[in-house]
Amino acid sequence: MRYISTRGGTIGQYSDILVEGLAPNGGLAVPERMPQVDAAQLEQWRDLSYPELATEVIGLFATEIPRNDLAKLCRAAYEPAKYASDRAVPLTDIGEGMTLVGLSEGPTLAFKDMAMQFLGEALEYVLATSGDVLNVLGATSGDTGSAAEHALRGRDRISVFMLSPQGRMSAFQRAQMYSLQDENVHNIAVEGVFDDCQHLVKSLAEDLAFKREHHIGAVNSINFGRISAQIVYYIWAWLRVTDELPTEKRTGFEVSFAVPSGNFGNILSGLYARLMGLPVRKLVLATNENNVLDEFFRTGRYRPRSSADTLATSSPSMDVSRASNLERFIFHLLGRDPERTAATWKTLASEGEFDLSSELSRFSEEFGIVSGTSTHQDRLDTIRSFNSSTGVTIDPHTADGAKVARDFVEPGVPMLVLETAKPQKFADTISEALGSPAEVDAETQALLDAPQRVTKLPNDEAQLRAFIEENALR
Ligand SMILES: *Cc1c(COP(=O)(O)O)cnc(C)c1O
């Protein structure tokens, strides 16, 4: 399988796009054709374990990696010891025609583990083959950074420099990152807000000479390795739902998915599963008050907001107003035409927005994406209502998904709500919703009490450079 840029030209194969995902012309890497999966294939996959299914699905995209090697990577990424559930991704009925898909059983209690654990294995494998080293540089406001650090800790040939805003993360998020004592993990607490962190990362990443000299790379949400690994759980969830059906009803049985969205990475993987042939009826995109994507899917107008106009909400991992993966969807919407995609992004750069309402209404059946917005009050109400009806406590992001999903439940079509984080990560909102502080279990308490390892730096590019120069692998 070869990878092309959404703005034209060939990039390389899977191993080439694992570190970056960005093409030199500014476009994003996409597979040159979508692999297809038919009903017979799905049936053949029915009895596979999660790591076995991952090998099959990712293998459709990583065609140059020998199957035995890929199987080893997937076994390591999804070994039962790393997940609270022995099936890695459990499904739980929560009533109202909805089922929770448990994507947060991994080491950092958020769905990003599902992709990041695989990416950690895959990067180490690719680097061992090429003999290179990689210094991963990133900025985080919480979930991405900890998932990346837990996936990359202790690995040969890889180190992590993760910037986080001083005093802006929850105690739990801080503990999850800063308690890591691994030599190759460098937590950098910047005096500033998340945007300052991101800005620092961006200016270093734009210095190509510095980047090359210090082998700097990223594992952010445009990473195609992550996108490909996320496709697995859509197929897994469909298989588990149809397990319950008589054999003759399984073929073509449709389910819908509700996806709490920020950078459009998770739902893009769902769209890929649908384009590959998985019987998906609707993909329900849920946003919080930062509802740029909801506006786009309702009206066809895409009007990203500046970071100053992005609200800090109680589902913070969805506080995104410029979805980095949207270009991959637009590429498909425009008939996989790189020239039109490039032109659309040119319009965006010059006018700050674009309008694709006619394309969107013409092809809405083909993509099946519908959308809605949820607010802080909605989150509280939704957490409370599922807690009282089923005893299941969902986190604020998952609550955004479930809230929006309610409007799109259809009789006979299971609505699979992706659980993107565990509630204990967001204790304040849970206690606001349920009236009592979330229980702190012994494991959480131990994490909160563990010694922390973090370097404080001012919001200053020169000092960050010096720190990286001193600590980077070479
Ligand atoms: C990252 C994240 C999201 C958003 O996912 P995208 O792939 O960026 O759309 C939603 N919920 C949680 C808990 C997350 O960590």
The ligand as an SDF file (V2000), in Angstrom:
LIG
                    3D

 15 15  0  0  0  0  0  0  0  0999 V2000
   -8.7430   13.0860   22.3230 C   0  0  0  0  0  0  0  0  0  0  0  0
  -10.0530   12.8880   22.9760 C   0  0  0  0  0  0  0  0  0  0  0  0
  -11.2710   13.1240   22.2940 C   0  0  0  0  0  0  0  0  0  0  0  0
  -11.3170   13.6510   20.8740 C   0  0  0  0  0  0  0  0  0  0  0  0
  -10.8500   12.7210   19.9300 O   0  0  0  0  0  0  0  0  0  0  0  0
  -10.4360   13.2110   18.4540 P   0  0  0  0  0  0  0  0  0  0  0  0
   -9.8010   12.0140   17.8430 O   0  0  0  0  0  0  0  0  0  0  0  0
   -9.4530   14.3430   18.6550 O   0  0  0  0  0  0  0  0  0  0  0  0
  -11.6670   13.6570   17.7660 O   0  0  0  0  0  0  0  0  0  0  0  0
  -12.4500   12.8660   22.9710 C   0  0  0  0  0  0  0  0  0  0  0  0
  -12.4540   12.4270   24.2400 N   0  0  0  0  0  0  0  0  0  0  0  0
  -11.3210   12.2110   24.9320 C   0  0  0  0  0  0  0  0  0  0  0  0
  -11.4000   11.7610   26.3400 C   0  0  0  0  0  0  0  0  0  0  0  0
  -10.0670   12.4170   24.3190 C   0  0  0  0  0  0  0  0  0  0  0  0
   -8.9490   12.2040   25.0120 O   0  0  0  0  0  0  0  0  0  0  0  0
  1  2  1  0
  2  3  1  0
  2 14  2  0
  3  4  1  0
  3 10  2  0
  4  5  1  0
  5  6  1  0
  6  7  2  0
  6  8  1  0
  6  9  1  0
 10 11  1  0
 11 12  2  0
 12 13  1  0
 12 14  1  0
 14 15  1  0
M  END
$$$$
